[in-house]
Amino acid sequence: MATDQPAELPTPGFLLAFLMLGHFSWDTHFMQFHKELFFELASLGCPGLWVDERPRLRLDRAAWLRAFPNGEVIRERHSHRLVPWSVSKLRLGHRFHLPDVMVARQITRTLEALNIRRPVIFVYTPQELGVAKRVDHALSVYWTGDEVIMWGHDQLLEYVDIILAVSPRALEHHRSLYPDKTWQVSTGVAHRMFDTIPGAAVPAELRHIPRPIAGYSGSLNLARIDAQLLRSVVDGLPAISFALVGPQSGDLRGVLADCKNVHFIAAQPYERVPEFLSAFDCGIVPYRLTEFNLGSNPLKVHEYLAAGLPVVSTPLPSLAVYDSLVRVAATPEEFIQGVEKAVLEREDKDGIAQRRSAADEYSTDKIAARILSIVERHIARTNAMQ
């Protein structure tokens, strides 16, 4: 914990506990990797508490009332989740501290009830820094998201003990500011979720769609997806179906409205993602080359490869680790050629094995072990300096 006095730290090998200030809803798709990692840490003997998004009265009255006044504690596998209660920070303003004080007190009471003392605290957004400062902890860790600078970002970077950069671009940026406390730790997948894919039944939502299918799973957000690129690819491959699975933001449906080979499927629970990927013949990542995307490490790529799928993507720096296993396409013509070749490789057993093996290097169990190594290394270095 960053304070004026040296923090009392456990010795390496001490049983570490983790507190995750999730900030987003437990069911948010892009937080599922972190949720699985939370469970993985618990399986390694590290008890933990996940703090969920704060319910808002006007959006979810039932959840808000269940959490009143001391928060709702929910058992999740071998760990616990706290749904905190507070008055609205949106109404009171970012500089009004009462909501953070209320949540911090609920967290402290819950940690005491669970017999968790001075955990390693994970912060995912600057909005939770006010809470982190008010909960006693041994170390603080900021895990960057895609390269987005938010209000309070500088204060968060200064405060935390460890920065985990999610992508090469995020690593370069944060290491230039804080070289001694920045590490790269990629996103990944719980590999076991994809072990049942061989022989899986085709989801009912996809049974009417002619194969081959080039599939996309994730947020259908026009800020991320290059709609004109995707339109060119769809028009250039009329014999291939395109299944787009996920929540929509923006008018992507309007851009592709007259394309008979495009099929939109509503957002699905994360547990069903492997089921849908099993029916794809290749996975696509038609991202725009914005600063946001160039700093990203798309979870969907790890999911595609864990499912054994050939992948075609626009050029993102984070994909370099997969070398030849991901076809990189910088133009519509290259993307069309990539998809044409990729769908023909779906049943290649050697290719499937190579892709799954590559994804396994970024499985949650290995990432959890890396995080423990980084934390213990920091503890050892700090204790040696005291």
C-alpha positions in Angstrom: 0.0 0.0 0.0 1.4 3.4 -0.9 1.8 5.4 2.3 4.3 7.7 4.0 5.4 4.8 6.3 6.9 1.5 5.1 4.0 -1.0 4.7 4.2 -4.2 6.8 4.3 -6.9 4.2 4.0 -10.7 4.5 7.0 -12.8 3.8 7.2 -14.8 0.5 5.3 -18.0 0.9 2.7 -16.3 3.2 -0.9 -17.2 2.4 -1.9 -14.3 0.2 -5.5 -13.2 0.0 -7.0 -11.1 -2.8 -9.6 -8.3 -2.9 -10.9 -7.5 -6.4 -12.6 -4.1 -6.8 -14.5 -5.3 -9.9 -16.4 -2.1 -10.6 -18.3 -3.7 -13.4 -21.2 -6.1 -13.2 -20.3 -9.7 -12.3 -21.9 -10.8 -15.6 -20.1 -8.2 -17.9 -18.6 -10.2 -20.7 -15.2 -8.4 -20.7 -14.8 -9.1 -17.0 -15.2 -12.8 -17.3 -11.5 -13.4 -17.7 -10.8 -11.6 -14.4 -13.6 -13.6 -12.7 -12.2 -16.9 -13.9 -8.7 -15.7 -12.7 -10.3 -14.9 -9.3 -11.5 -18.5 -9.0 -8.1 -19.8 -10.2 -6.4 -17.9 -7.4 -8.8 -19.3 -4.9 -8.1 -22.8 -6.2 -4.4 -22.1 -5.5 -5.2 -21.5 -1.8 -5.6 -17.7 -2.0 -8.9 -16.7 -0.4 -10.6 -13.7 -1.9 -13.5 -11.3 -2.1 -14.8 -9.9 -5.3 -16.6 -6.5 -5.0 -19.3 -6.1 -7.6 -20.7 -3.1 -9.3 -22.7 -0.8 -7.0 -26.5 -1.3 -7.9 -28.3 1.9 -8.8 -31.8 2.4 -7.6 -33.3 3.6 -10.9 -31.6 0.7 -12.9 -32.1 -2.3 -10.6 -34.3 -1.5 -7.6 -34.4 -5.1 -6.4 -30.6 -5.4 -6.2 -30.3 -2.0 -4.6 -32.8 -3.0 -1.9 -31.2 -6.5 -1.3 -27.9 -4.8 -0.7 -29.3 -2.2 1.7 -27.8 -1.2 4.1 -24.6 -3.3 4.6 -24.2 -5.0 1.2 -25.2 -8.5 0.0 -22.6 -11.3 0.3 -23.0 -14.1 -2.2 -21.1 -17.4 -2.2 -19.4 -18.0 -5.6 -17.7 -21.5 -5.9 -15.0 -21.4 -3.2 -15.0 -17.6 -2.9 -17.3 -14.7 -2.0 -18.8 -11.8 -3.8 -20.0 -8.6 -2.2 -22.7 -6.5 -3.9 -22.2 -3.2 -2.1 -24.8 -0.6 -1.2 -24.3 3.1 -1.5 -25.9 6.4 -2.5 -25.3 7.4 -6.1 -21.9 8.8 -6.9 -23.2 10.0 -10.2 -25.6 12.3 -8.5 -23.2 13.5 -5.8 -20.2 14.0 -8.1 -16.7 12.3 -8.2 -15.3 14.5 -5.5 -17.9 13.6 -2.9 -16.5 10.9 -0.8 -19.5 9.5 1.1 -20.2 6.6 -1.4 -16.6 5.4 -1.2 -16.6 5.6 2.6 -19.8 3.5 2.8 -18.5 0.9 0.4 -15.1 0.7 2.1 -16.8 0.1 5.5 -18.9 -2.8 4.0 -15.8 -4.3 2.5 -13.9 -4.1 5.8 -16.7 -5.7 7.7 -17.0 -8.5 5.1 -13.2 -9.2 5.1 -13.3 -9.4 8.9 -16.3 -11.9 8.7 -14.3 -14.0 6.2 -11.1 -13.8 8.4 -9.2 -12.1 5.6 -6.5 -9.8 6.8 -4.7 -7.2 4.7 -5.3 -8.6 1.2 -3.6 -7.8 -2.1 -6.1 -5.4 -3.6 -6.8 -5.2 -7.4 -8.1 -2.0 -8.9 -9.4 -1.9 -12.5 -10.5 1.7 -12.8 -9.5 5.0 -11.2 -13.1 5.3 -9.9 -12.3 2.7 -7.2 -9.2 4.4 -5.9 -11.2 6.2 -3.2 -12.4 2.8 -1.9 -8.9 1.2 -2.2 -7.4 3.9 0.0 -9.9 3.3 2.7 -9.4 -0.5 3.0 -6.4 -1.8 4.8 -4.3 -3.9 2.4 -0.8 -5.2 2.0 -0.3 -4.3 -1.7 -2.3 -2.5 -4.4 -2.3 -3.7 -8.0 -3.7 -1.8 -11.1 -4.5 -4.0 -14.0 -4.8 -1.8 -17.1 -7.6 -2.1 -19.5 -7.3 -1.2 -23.2 -5.3 2.0 -23.6 -7.9 4.4 -22.2 -6.9 7.4 -20.0 -9.7 8.2 -17.5 -10.2 10.8 -14.9 -8.0 10.1 -11.9 -5.7 7.8 -14.0 -2.5 9.6 -13.0 -3.3 9.5 -9.3 -4.0 5.8 -9.5 -0.7 5.0 -11.3 1.1 7.0 -8.6 -0.6 5.2 -5.7 -0.4 1.6 -6.6 2.5 -0.7 -5.9 2.2 -2.9 -9.1 1.0 -2.1 -12.6 -0.1 -5.0 -14.8 -0.2 -4.0 -18.4 -2.6 -5.9 -20.6 -0.9 -5.3 -24.0 2.5 -4.4 -25.5 1.3 -0.8 -26.1 0.1 -0.5 -22.5 3.4 -2.0 -21.3 5.4 0.6 -23.3 3.3 3.5 -22.0 3.2 2.6 -18.3 6.8 1.3 -18.2 8.0 4.7 -19.5 6.4 6.3 -16.5 7.0 3.6 -13.8 9.6 1.1 -15.0 10.2 -0.5 -11.6 6.6 -1.5 -11.0 5.2 -2.3 -14.4 4.8 -5.9 -15.8 3.0 -7.3 -18.8 0.3 -9.8 -18.0 -2.0 -10.8 -20.9 -5.6 -11.7 -20.8 -6.5 -15.3 -21.4 -9.1 -18.0 -21.0 -10.1 -20.8 -18.6 -8.9 -23.5 -21.0 -11.2 -26.1 -19.4 -14.2 -24.3 -20.6 -13.3 -25.3 -24.2 -12.4 -28.9 -23.6 -16.0 -30.1 -24.5 -16.0 -28.4 -27.9 -15.3 -31.5 -30.0 -18.6 -33.1 -30.7 -20.6 -30.3 -29.2 -24.1 -29.8 -30.5 -24.8 -26.8 -32.8 -26.7 -24.1 -30.8 -30.3 -23.7 -31.9 -29.6 -20.1 -32.8 -27.2 -21.2 -35.5 -28.8 -24.3 -36.9 -30.5 -22.4 -39.8 -27.3 -20.7 -40.9 -25.5 -22.3 -43.9 -21.9 -23.2 -43.5 -19.1 -22.3 -43.7 -19.6 -19.7 -40.9 -17.1 -16.9 -40.1 -18.1 -15.9 -36.6 -17.6 -13.0 -34.3 -18.3 -13.2 -30.6 -18.2 -10.0 -28.4 -19.4 -6.5 -28.3 -20.7 -5.3 -31.7 -19.5 -1.7 -31.0 -18.9 0.7 -33.9 -16.2 2.3 -31.9 -14.3 -1.0 -32.2 -15.5 -2.7 -35.3 -14.5 -1.4 -38.7 -18.0 -1.4 -40.2 -16.9 -0.6 -43.8 -14.2 -3.2 -43.7 -16.7 -5.8 -42.5 -19.2 -4.7 -45.2 -16.5 -5.2 -47.9 -15.6 -8.6 -46.6 -19.2 -9.7 -46.4 -19.9 -8.5 -49.9 -16.8 -10.2 -51.2 -17.7 -13.6 -49.7 -21.4 -14.2 -50.6 -21.0 -18.0 -50.1 -19.8 -17.6 -46.5 -22.2 -16.9 -43.7 -21.2 -14.3 -41.0 -22.6 -14.9 -37.5 -22.2 -11.9 -35.2 -22.9 -12.8 -31.6 -23.1 -10.2 -28.9 -24.6 -6.9 -27.7 -25.0 -4.1 -30.2 -23.8 -0.5 -29.7 -24.3 1.7 -32.7 -26.0 1.0 -36.0 -23.9 -1.9 -37.3 -27.1 -3.7 -38.3 -28.0 -0.7 -40.5 -24.6 -0.9 -42.3 -25.2 -4.6 -43.0 -29.0 -4.6 -43.3 -29.2 -5.8 -46.9 -26.6 -8.5 -46.6 -28.3 -11.8 -46.8 -25.3 -13.7 -45.5 -25.1 -11.8 -42.2 -26.9 -13.1 -39.1 -27.1 -11.2 -35.8 -27.5 -13.2 -32.6 -28.2 -11.6 -29.3 -25.7 -11.5 -26.5 -25.3 -14.8 -24.7 -24.2 -15.8 -21.2 -20.4 -16.3 -21.1 -20.8 -20.0 -20.3 -22.4 -20.5 -23.7 -19.5 -18.9 -25.7 -17.7 -22.2 -26.3 -21.0 -23.7 -27.6 -21.2 -21.0 -30.2 -17.6 -21.1 -31.2 -17.9 -24.8 -31.8 -20.2 -24.0 -34.7 -17.9 -21.4 -36.3 -15.5 -22.3 -39.1 -13.2 -19.4 -38.3 -13.2 -16.4 -35.9 -12.8 -12.9 -37.1 -11.6 -9.6 -35.4 -12.4 -6.8 -37.9 -11.2 -4.0 -35.5 -10.6 -0.4 -36.5 -7.0 0.6 -36.0 -7.7 3.2 -33.3 -5.5 4.0 -30.3 -8.0 2.2 -28.2 -7.9 -1.0 -30.3 -4.1 -0.8 -30.8 -3.7 -0.8 -27.1 -6.1 -3.8 -26.6 -5.6 -7.5 -26.1 -8.8 -8.9 -27.4 -10.1 -11.7 -25.2 -12.0 -13.2 -28.2 -8.7 -14.1 -29.9 -7.7 -16.3 -26.9 -11.2 -17.8 -27.0 -11.1 -18.5 -30.7 -7.8 -20.3 -30.5 -8.8 -22.2 -27.4 -11.7 -23.5 -29.4 -9.3 -24.5 -32.2 -10.6 -21.9 -34.6 -8.5 -20.4 -37.4 -8.4 -16.6 -36.8 -8.4 -13.6 -39.2 -7.7 -10.1 -37.7 -6.7 -6.6 -38.5 -3.1 -5.9 -37.4 -3.1 -5.5 -33.6 0.3 -5.4 -31.7 -1.0 -7.8 -29.0 -1.4 -10.6 -31.6 2.3 -10.9 -32.4 2.6 -13.5 -29.7 0.6 -15.9 -31.8 2.8 -15.4 -34.8 1.5 -17.5 -37.8 -1.5 -18.8 -36.0 -3.5 -15.6 -36.6 -3.9 -14.4 -40.2 -3.3 -10.6 -40.1 -5.1 -8.6 -42.8 -4.5 -4.9 -43.3 -6.9 -4.4 -46.3 -10.3 -5.7 -47.3 -8.7 -7.8 -50.0 -6.4 -9.5 -47.5 -9.2 -10.1 -45.1 -11.3 -11.7 -47.8 -8.4 -14.0 -48.8 -7.7 -14.8 -45.1 -11.3 -15.8 -44.4 -11.4 -17.9 -47.6 -8.3 -19.9 -46.5 -9.3 -20.0 -42.8 -12.6 -21.7 -43.2 -10.9 -24.5 -45.2 -8.7 -25.3 -42.2 -11.4 -25.8 -39.6 -11.1 -29.6 -39.6 -7.4 -29.8 -39.8 -6.5 -31.8 -36.6 -2.9 -30.7 -36.5 -3.9 -27.0 -36.8 -6.6 -27.4 -34.1 -4.0 -28.9 -31.8 -1.5 -26.1 -32.5 -4.0 -23.4 -31.9 -5.3 -24.9 -28.6 -1.8 -25.5 -27.4 -0.9 -21.8 -28.1 -4.0 -20.6 -26.2 -3.1 -22.8 -23.3 0.0 -20.7 -22.7 -2.4 -17.9 -21.8 -4.7 -20.0 -19.6 -6.0 -18.6 -16.3 -4.0 -21.1 -14.3 -0.7 -20.0 -15.8 -1.6 -16.3 -15.5 -2.6 -16.8 -11.9 0.8 -18.4 -11.2 2.5 -15.5 -12.9 0.6 -13.0 -10.8 1.6 -14.8 -7.6 5.2 -14.7 -8.8 5.1 -11.0 -9.4 3.4 -10.3 -6.1 5.9 -12.4 -4.1 8.8 -10.9 -6.0 7.6 -7.4 -5.0 7.2 -8.5 -1.4 10.7 -10.0 -1.3 12.2 -6.8 -2.8 10.3 -4.5 -0.5 11.1 -6.5 2.6 14.8 -6.5 1.6 14.8 -2.7 1.5 13.3 -2.3 4.9 
